[in-house]
Amino acid sequence: MNSFHEQLFQALENYRLEHPDFIYILRTNRNKEKLDAGMWFLGDQHYAWISWITRSNNANHSPALRLLLKENKSGISCTIENGYKHELDSKIISFYEKVRELISKDYREFDQRDKSYFVLDLDKTNGIDSLLEFLETTKPKIDSIIESQGLQNILLTRESFNERLAEVNKIRNSPKRQSEMTQDI
């Protein structure tokens, strides 16, 4: 079992208890090996990308706007990434610019790594807390931009989330996984 992904999963599910409309991207069962290893999110055993926006950057099929949570020696870091190297739709690029401007007002300026890749470090050690604060304060503003620009098609659907969540919970609730969780206690 991957305790890092499990910790993130539990934090997001606890957040969903108070925000039932919140949905987020979970790994699909196309990569059954990683799912079976308890990696519920895109990433690996030490990092995970969290997003509710499905528009991909096409380079590595990760969401073009995402929060990167990563284990480190001091805890868990949280970084906002916006990468869209292969994006051609000017409406989408304009959306990303508006979102970065909004986030910069709430936090600080993004570091531009290249023409279409921007990064903002939120926290080096308490990443889950920073993620939850971002979801509480900044995500609703991003959702308003999405709605005002008519870009709902870039959002994860409830149906897709429910399917992925069912698959994750099926694995989490399997006898093998329950045995592993008991051993970890």
C-alpha positions in Angstrom: 0.0 0.0 0.0 1.2 3.5 -0.7 0.7 5.5 2.5 1.4 8.9 0.7 -1.4 8.4 -1.8 -3.7 7.0 0.9 -3.0 10.1 3.1 -3.9 12.4 0.2 -7.0 10.3 -0.7 -8.3 10.5 2.9 -7.7 14.2 3.1 -9.6 14.8 -0.1 -12.4 12.5 0.9 -12.7 14.3 4.2 -12.8 17.6 2.3 -15.6 16.1 0.2 -17.7 15.4 3.3 -18.1 19.2 3.7 -18.0 19.9 0.0 -20.0 17.1 -1.7 -19.8 18.8 -5.1 -16.0 18.6 -5.1 -14.6 16.0 -7.4 -11.0 15.3 -8.4 -9.0 13.2 -10.8 -8.1 9.7 -9.7 -6.0 7.3 -11.7 -7.9 5.2 -14.2 -7.8 1.4 -14.2 -5.8 1.5 -17.5 -2.7 1.4 -15.2 -3.9 -1.4 -13.0 -0.4 -2.1 -11.6 -0.1 1.3 -10.1 -3.7 1.2 -8.8 -3.1 -2.2 -7.2 0.0 -0.6 -5.5 -2.2 2.0 -4.0 -1.2 4.9 -6.2 -4.6 6.5 -6.4 -3.5 9.6 -8.3 -1.4 10.4 -11.4 2.2 10.3 -10.3 4.4 7.7 -8.5 4.9 6.5 -5.0 6.4 9.9 -3.9 4.4 12.5 -5.8 0.8 13.0 -7.0 -0.9 15.5 -9.3 -4.2 16.8 -8.0 -6.7 18.5 -10.3 -10.4 18.7 -11.2 -9.5 20.0 -14.7 -9.0 17.3 -17.4 -7.5 19.4 -20.1 -4.1 17.7 -20.7 -0.7 19.2 -21.4 -0.4 16.4 -24.0 3.3 15.9 -23.2 2.8 13.5 -20.3 -1.0 13.4 -20.2 -1.1 15.2 -16.9 -3.7 17.9 -16.3 -2.4 21.2 -17.7 -3.4 23.0 -14.5 -2.6 20.9 -11.4 -1.3 20.9 -7.9 1.8 18.7 -7.4 2.2 17.2 -3.9 5.5 15.6 -3.3 7.1 13.8 -0.4 10.4 15.2 0.8 12.6 14.9 3.9 10.8 17.7 5.7 7.2 16.6 4.9 5.0 17.2 1.8 5.5 20.1 -0.6 2.7 21.6 -2.6 3.3 23.4 -6.0 0.9 24.7 -8.6 1.9 23.8 -12.1 0.5 25.2 -15.3 2.0 23.5 -18.4 0.5 23.5 -21.8 3.2 23.1 -24.4 1.0 21.7 -27.1 -2.1 23.8 -26.5 -3.3 25.6 -29.6 -6.7 26.9 -28.5 -6.4 30.6 -27.7 -9.5 30.5 -25.5 -7.8 27.9 -23.3 -4.5 29.8 -23.2 -6.4 32.9 -22.2 -8.1 31.0 -19.4 -4.7 29.8 -18.1 -3.4 33.4 -18.1 -6.5 34.6 -16.2 -6.0 31.7 -13.6 -2.3 32.5 -13.1 -3.2 36.2 -12.6 -5.9 35.3 -10.1 -3.6 32.9 -8.2 -0.8 35.4 -8.2 -3.1 37.9 -6.5 -3.9 35.3 -3.8 -0.3 34.1 -3.4 2.6 35.6 -5.4 3.9 35.5 -9.0 4.5 32.3 -10.8 8.0 31.3 -11.9 8.0 31.0 -15.7 10.2 28.0 -16.6 9.6 28.3 -20.4 7.1 29.7 -22.8 4.2 27.5 -21.6 5.3 26.2 -18.2 4.7 28.1 -15.0 5.3 27.0 -11.4 4.4 28.4 -8.0 5.6 26.8 -4.8 2.9 27.0 -2.1 4.5 25.1 0.7 7.6 23.0 1.4 6.5 20.9 4.4 2.7 21.2 5.0 1.5 20.5 1.4 -1.8 18.9 2.3 -2.9 21.8 4.5 -1.9 24.2 1.6 -3.9 22.0 -0.9 -7.0 22.2 1.3 -6.6 25.9 1.8 -6.3 26.4 -2.0 -9.4 24.3 -2.6 -11.3 26.3 0.0 -10.2 29.8 -1.1 -8.9 29.8 -4.7 -10.6 26.9 -6.5 -14.1 28.5 -6.3 -12.7 31.6 -8.1 -11.1 29.4 -10.8 -14.5 27.6 -11.2 -16.1 31.0 -11.7 -13.7 31.8 -14.5 -14.5 28.5 -16.1 -18.2 29.2 -15.9 -18.0 32.7 -17.2 -15.9 31.6 -20.2 -18.1 28.6 -20.9 -15.3 26.1 -20.4 -17.2 23.5 -18.4 -16.0 20.9 -21.0 -12.5 21.0 -19.4 -13.9 19.7 -16.1 -13.9 16.2 -14.8 -17.4 14.8 -15.0 -19.3 13.4 -12.0 -19.8 10.1 -13.9 -16.1 9.7 -14.6 -15.2 10.6 -10.9 -17.8 8.1 -9.6 -16.4 5.3 -11.8 -12.8 6.0 -10.8 -13.8 6.4 -7.1 -15.6 3.0 -7.2 -12.5 1.4 -8.7 -10.2 2.9 -6.0 -12.6 1.9 -3.2 -12.9 -1.6 -4.6 -9.1 -2.0 -4.3 -9.0 -0.2 -0.9 -11.7 -2.5 0.5 -10.3 -5.7 -0.9 -9.3 -8.3 1.7 -5.6 -8.0 0.7 -5.7 -4.2 1.2 -7.5 -4.5 4.5 -4.8 -6.9 5.7 -2.1 -4.5 4.7 -3.8 -1.6 6.4 -4.2 -3.6 9.6 -0.4 -4.4 9.5 0.4 -0.7 9.1 -1.4 0.2 12.3 
